[in-house]
Amino acid sequence: MDDIEQTKKLLKKNNQIKILKFMEKVDDTKKKKLADQILKLDFEQVNRLYKNRNAKFVNEKKIEPIKYINKNKLSSKEINEIKQIGDQVIEQGKYAVVTMAGGQGTRLGWKGPKGTFKLEKVGKYIFEILTETLLKAKEEYGKEVYWYIMTSIDNNDKTINFFEKHNYFGYPKEKVKFFKQNTLPLLDFDGNLLVDKNFEIRYASDGNGGVFQALKEDKIIEDMQVHNIQWVYVCGVDNIMANMVDDVLLGLAIKNKMPSASKSVKKAYPEEKVGIFCKKNGKPAIIEYIDMNEKMIYARDDENELLFGESNIVGHLFNIESVKELANYHFKYHCAKKKNPYIDENENEVIPNEPNSYKFEAFIFDGFEYLDDMIILRVNREDEFAPIKNATGNDSPQTAEKIYLQKYKQNIKNK
């Protein structure tokens, strides 16, 4: 009971009125369950998240275009020279891949981790396609790279079980390691914590920007160092065309003595709703389309190319020292309004029809500001970018399948 009284004082001190009323009404077993969770909460962080929920991170006066290298304009001699540099590192086993796979397939109408979603016309799961990409790299370089897969509290067990069930699609189990990203509490529009039907505080994953801290906390960075990993490629799970073992990108970073390199594709049209590479305060950065004014959206250079036209495809390369450094920083959190069910003070479950709460997440590109510089390599969209985000329309399974099948000229399968 001391814990429960301490919990009530903590809730009152931090203005958590709704959950305080909730604690007054539920039975002692439920009170104890909630108290155990609440006493572990970092209320300084909770209050800071709510206070900064409307923070803006863009200052237009300090944003300028970023230089990039167009892969199509590199000569055969340049490509061969760069590839040799990258090949050597990969062949020596000093290269690893991190796939950020903490999301669910909810927007696709799929009940399960997004990576377990099956593309019907291709006849393969997303994880299966990514595994095949790594197996092809093994054929090319004679080396199976270490593959680190970031899951979440929502999908970790299901993801591991899926790989076990499918025997890792032929990839060596000892080369695959799973780790979980961190979480942050959800807050309603008044800053109150949410409780779910299991009488637990509601949390959500802290965004792909949390990958570095998760790598550190789950001792993945230590594992990388044990295996002498020098370069790490980080990408999302939902791009089935991702070229995860890229000797050209790697060679460019090494040749230019850069700590990091990222891939871009040419913006399809000025109004395309994508994040764009730029320089902010002299450092590499991404600006979201909603933060671009009309002048930035339509500005062109002397060759009639968009000044802000390098779209982020979430394919980022870091040397191990940068990974270690970024793991020590706490990135800023962006706030989004979401619909989240909760239990009210009368223990009734509420399923909202409209956004009712704030979700906080960090973005991986917010780490760029801690880097001195980076290489941007423009690649062909049709070769390396087929995202699966929506159930229909743009960036859907249908559009991704079309790109994939055109690239690999596979027969359409109906499985």
C-alpha positions as CSV (number, residue, x, y, z in Angstrom):
1,M,0.0,0.0,0.0
2,D,3.0,2.3,0.5
3,D,3.7,2.0,-3.2
4,I,0.1,2.9,-4.1
5,E,0.2,6.0,-1.9
6,Q,3.6,7.0,-3.3
7,T,2.1,6.5,-6.8
8,K,-0.8,8.7,-6.0
9,K,1.5,11.5,-4.8
10,L,3.6,11.1,-7.9
11,L,0.5,11.4,-10.2
12,K,-0.8,14.4,-8.3
13,K,2.6,16.1,-8.5
14,N,2.7,15.6,-12.2
15,N,-0.9,16.6,-12.9
16,Q,-2.0,13.2,-14.0
17,I,-5.6,13.8,-13.0
18,K,-7.3,11.2,-15.1
19,I,-5.2,8.3,-14.1
20,L,-5.3,9.5,-10.5
21,K,-9.1,9.2,-10.6
22,F,-8.7,5.8,-12.2
23,M,-6.5,4.7,-9.3
24,E,-9.2,5.8,-6.8
25,K,-11.8,3.5,-8.3
26,V,-10.2,0.3,-9.3
27,D,-9.5,-2.6,-7.0
28,D,-6.3,-3.2,-5.1
29,T,-4.9,-5.7,-7.6
30,K,-5.3,-3.3,-10.4
31,K,-3.9,-0.5,-8.3
32,K,-0.8,-2.5,-7.5
33,K,-0.3,-3.4,-11.2
34,L,-0.5,0.2,-12.3
35,A,1.6,1.4,-9.4
36,D,4.4,-0.9,-10.4
37,Q,4.5,0.6,-13.8
38,I,4.0,4.2,-12.8
39,L,6.9,4.2,-10.3
40,K,9.2,3.2,-13.1
41,L,8.2,6.1,-15.3
42,D,10.5,9.0,-16.0
43,F,8.0,11.9,-15.4
44,E,10.6,14.5,-16.2
45,Q,10.7,13.0,-19.7
46,V,6.9,12.6,-19.9
47,N,6.4,16.3,-18.9
48,R,9.2,17.4,-21.4
49,L,7.5,15.5,-24.2
50,Y,4.2,17.1,-23.6
51,K,5.7,20.6,-23.2
52,N,7.6,20.3,-26.5
53,R,4.7,18.7,-28.4
54,N,4.3,21.6,-30.7
55,A,8.0,22.4,-31.2
56,K,9.2,23.3,-34.6
57,F,12.6,22.2,-35.8
58,V,13.0,24.1,-39.0
59,N,14.6,27.5,-39.6
60,E,14.3,28.3,-43.3
61,K,17.0,30.9,-43.3
62,K,19.5,28.2,-42.4
63,I,18.5,25.6,-45.0
64,E,20.4,25.2,-48.3
65,P,20.7,22.5,-51.0
66,I,23.1,19.7,-50.5
67,K,25.6,18.4,-53.0
68,Y,25.1,14.8,-54.3
69,I,26.8,12.4,-56.6
70,N,24.7,11.0,-59.5
71,K,25.6,7.3,-59.9
72,N,24.6,7.4,-63.5
73,K,27.1,10.0,-64.3
74,L,30.1,8.1,-62.8
75,S,32.4,6.7,-65.5
76,S,33.1,3.0,-65.7
77,K,36.6,3.7,-64.5
78,E,35.3,5.6,-61.5
79,I,32.8,2.9,-60.7
80,N,35.4,0.2,-60.8
81,E,37.8,2.1,-58.6
82,I,35.1,2.8,-56.0
83,K,33.8,-0.8,-56.1
84,Q,37.3,-2.2,-55.4
85,I,37.5,-0.1,-52.2
86,G,34.1,-1.2,-51.1
87,D,34.6,-4.9,-52.1
88,Q,37.6,-5.2,-49.9
89,V,35.8,-4.2,-46.8
90,I,32.8,-6.5,-47.5
91,E,35.0,-9.5,-48.4
92,Q,36.9,-9.0,-45.1
93,G,33.6,-9.3,-43.2
94,K,33.7,-5.8,-41.8
95,Y,30.3,-4.8,-43.1
96,A,26.9,-5.3,-41.4
97,V,23.2,-4.6,-42.2
98,V,20.6,-3.2,-39.7
99,T,17.0,-3.6,-40.8
100,M,14.5,-1.5,-38.8
101,A,11.4,-3.7,-38.6
102,G,9.5,-2.6,-35.5
103,G,6.3,-1.8,-37.4
104,Q,3.1,-3.7,-37.8
105,G,1.3,-4.2,-41.1
106,T,-1.9,-2.4,-39.8
107,R,-2.0,0.1,-42.7
108,L,-1.8,-2.9,-45.1
109,G,-4.7,-4.6,-43.4
110,W,-2.3,-7.2,-42.2
111,K,-2.3,-8.5,-38.6
112,G,1.3,-9.1,-37.9
113,P,4.8,-7.6,-38.3
114,K,5.1,-5.7,-41.6
115,G,8.0,-7.9,-42.6
116,T,5.8,-11.0,-42.6
117,F,3.4,-9.5,-45.1
118,K,3.2,-11.6,-48.3
119,L,3.2,-10.1,-51.8
120,E,0.8,-12.2,-53.7
121,K,1.9,-11.6,-57.3
122,V,5.6,-12.0,-56.3
123,G,4.7,-15.0,-54.1
124,K,7.1,-14.0,-51.4
125,Y,7.2,-12.4,-47.9
126,I,8.9,-9.0,-47.4
127,F,11.5,-10.7,-45.1
128,E,12.0,-13.4,-47.7
129,I,12.8,-10.9,-50.4
130,L,15.3,-9.0,-48.1
131,T,16.9,-12.3,-47.2
132,E,17.4,-13.1,-50.9
133,T,19.1,-9.8,-51.4
134,L,21.6,-10.8,-48.7
135,L,22.1,-14.2,-50.2
136,K,22.9,-12.7,-53.6
137,A,25.5,-10.5,-51.8
138,K,27.0,-13.6,-50.4
139,E,27.3,-15.0,-53.9
140,E,29.0,-11.8,-55.1
141,Y,31.4,-11.2,-52.2
142,G,31.8,-14.7,-50.8
143,K,30.8,-13.5,-47.4
144,E,27.6,-13.6,-45.4
145,V,27.2,-10.3,-43.7
146,Y,25.9,-10.0,-40.1
147,W,22.2,-9.0,-40.2
148,Y,20.8,-7.2,-37.2
149,I,17.0,-6.8,-37.1
150,M,15.3,-4.2,-34.9
151,T,11.9,-5.3,-33.7
152,S,9.5,-3.8,-31.1
153,I,7.6,-4.8,-28.0
154,D,4.6,-5.4,-30.3
155,N,6.2,-7.7,-32.8
156,N,9.5,-9.2,-31.4
157,D,8.3,-12.7,-30.6
158,K,6.2,-13.0,-33.8
159,T,9.2,-11.8,-35.9
160,I,11.6,-14.4,-34.3
161,N,9.0,-17.1,-34.6
162,F,8.4,-16.3,-38.3
163,F,12.1,-16.6,-39.1
164,E,12.3,-19.9,-37.1
165,K,9.3,-21.3,-38.9
166,H,10.8,-20.5,-42.3
167,N,14.3,-21.6,-41.3
168,Y,15.6,-18.1,-41.9
169,F,14.9,-18.5,-45.6
170,G,18.3,-20.2,-46.0
171,Y,20.4,-17.5,-44.2
172,P,22.7,-18.7,-41.5
173,K,20.9,-18.3,-38.2
174,E,24.1,-17.4,-36.4
175,K,24.5,-14.4,-38.6
176,V,21.1,-13.0,-37.6
177,K,20.5,-11.2,-34.3
178,F,17.3,-9.4,-33.1
179,F,17.1,-6.4,-30.8
180,K,14.2,-4.3,-29.6
181,Q,13.7,-0.6,-30.0
182,N,12.7,1.5,-27.1
183,T,9.3,2.9,-26.3
184,L,7.7,6.1,-25.0
185,P,4.3,6.6,-23.3
186,L,1.3,7.8,-25.2
187,L,-0.3,11.0,-23.9
188,D,-3.8,12.3,-24.4
189,F,-4.3,15.9,-25.6
190,D,-4.3,17.1,-22.0
191,G,-1.0,15.3,-21.2
192,N,-2.6,12.4,-19.4
193,L,-1.2,8.9,-19.6
194,L,-3.4,6.3,-21.3
195,V,-4.3,2.9,-19.8
196,D,-5.2,-0.1,-21.9
197,K,-7.7,-2.9,-21.3
198,N,-5.1,-5.0,-19.6
199,F,-4.6,-2.1,-17.1
200,E,-1.2,-1.3,-18.4
201,I,0.2,2.1,-19.4
202,R,0.1,2.5,-23.1
203,Y,3.4,2.8,-24.9
204,A,4.5,3.1,-28.5
205,S,7.9,2.6,-30.2
206,D,10.2,5.7,-30.2
207,G,10.7,5.9,-33.9
208,N,13.6,4.9,-36.2
209,G,15.8,7.5,-34.6
210,G,15.9,5.3,-31.5
211,V,17.9,2.7,-33.4
212,F,21.3,3.9,-32.2
213,Q,20.4,3.8,-28.5
214,A,18.7,0.4,-29.0
215,L,21.9,-0.9,-30.6
216,K,23.8,0.2,-27.6
217,E,21.4,-0.9,-24.9
218,D,21.0,-4.4,-26.4
219,K,24.7,-4.7,-26.7
220,I,24.6,-5.0,-30.5
221,I,27.4,-2.5,-30.9
222,E,29.5,-4.7,-28.6
223,D,28.7,-7.6,-30.8
224,M,29.7,-5.6,-33.9
225,Q,33.0,-4.8,-32.4
226,V,33.6,-8.4,-31.5
227,H,33.2,-9.3,-35.1
228,N,35.3,-6.3,-36.3
229,I,32.4,-4.6,-38.1
230,Q,33.6,-1.2,-39.5
231,W,30.6,-0.1,-41.5
232,V,26.9,-0.5,-40.9
233,Y,24.1,0.0,-43.4
234,V,20.7,1.0,-41.8
235,C,17.5,0.7,-43.7
236,G,13.7,0.2,-43.2
237,V,11.9,-3.1,-43.7
238,D,9.4,-1.8,-46.2
239,N,11.6,-1.2,-49.2
240,I,11.7,-4.5,-51.1
241,M,14.2,-3.1,-53.6
242,A,16.7,-2.1,-51.0
243,N,20.3,-2.7,-52.1
244,M,21.7,-3.3,-48.6
245,V,25.2,-4.5,-49.5
246,D,26.4,-1.7,-51.7
247,D,30.1,-1.5,-52.6
248,V,29.7,1.7,-54.5
249,L,28.1,3.6,-51.6
250,L,30.7,2.1,-49.3
251,G,33.6,2.9,-51.6
252,L,32.5,6.5,-52.0
253,A,32.4,7.0,-48.2
254,I,35.8,5.5,-47.7
255,K,37.4,7.3,-50.6
256,N,36.1,10.6,-49.5
257,K,36.8,10.0,-45.8
258,M,33.2,10.5,-44.9
259,P,31.7,9.0,-41.7
260,S,28.4,8.4,-43.4
261,A,26.7,8.1,-46.7
262,S,23.0,8.0,-47.8
263,K,21.1,7.1,-50.9
264,S,18.6,9.3,-52.6
265,V,16.3,9.1,-55.6
266,K,15.3,12.0,-57.8
267,K,12.1,13.6,-56.7
268,A,9.4,12.4,-59.1
269,Y,7.8,15.9,-59.3
270,P,8.0,19.1,-57.2
271,E,5.0,18.4,-55.0
272,E,5.9,14.8,-54.1
273,K,5.4,14.3,-50.4
274,V,8.8,13.0,-49.4
275,G,11.6,14.0,-47.1
276,I,14.4,15.9,-48.9
277,F,18.2,15.9,-48.2
278,C,19.5,19.4,-47.5
279,K,22.1,21.3,-45.4
280,K,20.8,22.8,-42.2
281,N,23.2,25.0,-40.2
282,G,25.9,23.7,-42.5
283,K,25.2,20.1,-41.5
284,P,23.5,17.3,-43.5
285,A,19.8,17.1,-42.8
286,I,16.4,16.1,-44.0
287,I,13.5,18.5,-44.5
288,E,10.0,17.2,-44.6
289,Y,7.7,18.3,-47.4
290,I,5.3,19.9,-45.0
291,D,8.1,22.2,-43.8
292,M,9.1,23.4,-47.3
293,N,7.7,26.7,-48.6
294,E,6.6,27.2,-52.2
295,K,9.9,28.8,-53.2
296,M,11.9,25.8,-52.0
297,I,9.6,23.3,-53.6
298,Y,9.9,24.8,-57.1
299,A,13.4,26.2,-57.1
300,R,15.7,24.9,-59.8
301,D,19.4,25.2,-60.6
302,D,21.2,26.1,-63.9
303,E,20.6,22.6,-65.3
304,N,16.9,22.8,-64.5
305,E,17.3,20.3,-61.7
306,L,15.3,20.9,-58.5
307,L,17.5,22.5,-55.9
308,F,15.7,20.4,-53.2
309,G,15.2,17.3,-55.2
310,E,17.0,14.4,-53.4
311,S,14.4,12.2,-51.8
312,N,15.3,10.2,-48.7
313,I,14.7,6.4,-49.2
314,V,16.0,5.5,-45.7
315,G,19.2,3.9,-46.8
316,H,22.0,5.1,-44.6
317,L,25.6,4.0,-44.1
318,F,27.6,4.8,-41.0
319,N,31.1,3.9,-39.9
320,I,31.2,2.1,-36.5
321,E,32.6,5.2,-34.8
322,S,29.6,7.2,-35.9
323,V,27.2,4.5,-34.7
324,K,28.9,4.6,-31.3
325,E,28.8,8.4,-31.1
326,L,25.2,8.7,-32.2
327,A,24.2,6.1,-29.6
328,N,25.2,8.6,-26.9
329,Y,22.9,11.4,-28.1
330,H,19.2,11.8,-27.2
331,F,17.5,12.9,-30.4
332,K,14.6,15.4,-30.4
333,Y,11.2,13.9,-30.5
334,H,8.6,14.7,-33.1
335,C,4.9,14.6,-32.2
336,A,2.1,13.1,-34.2
337,K,-1.7,12.9,-33.4
338,K,-2.9,9.3,-33.4
339,K,-6.0,7.2,-32.6
340,N,-5.4,5.0,-29.6
341,P,-7.9,3.0,-27.6
342,Y,-7.9,3.4,-23.8
343,I,-9.8,2.6,-20.6
344,D,-11.7,5.5,-19.0
345,E,-12.0,6.1,-15.3
346,N,-15.1,3.8,-15.2
347,E,-13.1,1.0,-16.7
348,N,-14.9,1.3,-20.0
349,E,-12.8,0.8,-23.2
350,V,-13.0,3.7,-25.5
351,I,-12.3,3.2,-29.2
352,P,-11.8,6.7,-30.7
353,N,-13.0,7.6,-34.2
354,E,-10.7,10.6,-34.3
355,P,-7.1,11.2,-33.1
356,N,-7.1,11.4,-29.3
357,S,-3.5,11.2,-28.3
358,Y,0.1,12.1,-29.0
359,K,2.8,9.7,-30.2
360,F,6.4,10.8,-29.9
361,E,9.2,9.5,-32.1
362,A,12.7,10.4,-33.1
363,F,13.8,10.2,-36.7
364,I,17.1,8.6,-37.8
365,F,18.0,11.7,-39.9
366,D,18.0,13.9,-36.8
367,G,21.3,12.3,-36.1
368,F,22.9,13.8,-39.2
369,E,23.4,17.1,-37.3
370,Y,26.0,15.4,-35.2
371,L,28.0,14.4,-38.3
372,D,30.5,16.7,-39.9
373,D,29.4,15.7,-43.4
374,M,28.1,12.9,-45.5
375,I,28.0,11.6,-49.1
376,I,24.7,11.6,-50.9
377,L,24.5,9.1,-53.8
378,R,21.6,9.4,-56.2
379,V,20.4,6.0,-57.5
380,N,17.7,5.0,-59.9
381,R,14.3,4.8,-58.3
382,E,13.3,1.7,-60.3
383,D,16.5,-0.1,-59.2
384,E,16.4,0.6,-55.5
385,F,13.1,2.0,-54.2
386,A,9.8,0.2,-54.0
387,P,8.3,1.1,-50.6
388,I,5.3,-0.6,-49.1
389,K,3.4,1.8,-46.8
390,N,-0.2,2.0,-48.0
391,A,-2.9,-0.6,-48.7
392,T,-3.7,0.9,-52.1
393,G,-2.4,3.7,-54.4
394,N,1.1,5.1,-54.2
395,D,3.7,3.1,-52.2
396,S,1.4,0.1,-51.9
397,P,2.0,-3.6,-52.5
398,Q,0.7,-3.2,-56.0
399,T,3.2,-0.5,-57.0
400,A,6.1,-2.3,-55.2
401,E,5.3,-5.6,-57.0
402,K,5.2,-3.8,-60.3
403,I,8.7,-2.4,-59.8
404,Y,10.0,-5.7,-58.4
405,L,8.7,-7.8,-61.3
406,Q,9.9,-5.4,-63.9
407,K,13.4,-5.4,-62.4
408,Y,13.7,-9.2,-62.0
409,K,11.4,-10.2,-64.9
410,Q,9.7,-12.8,-62.9
411,N,6.5,-14.6,-63.9
412,I,3.5,-13.4,-62.0
413,K,2.5,-16.0,-59.4
414,N,-0.8,-16.3,-57.6
415,K,-0.1,-18.0,-54.3
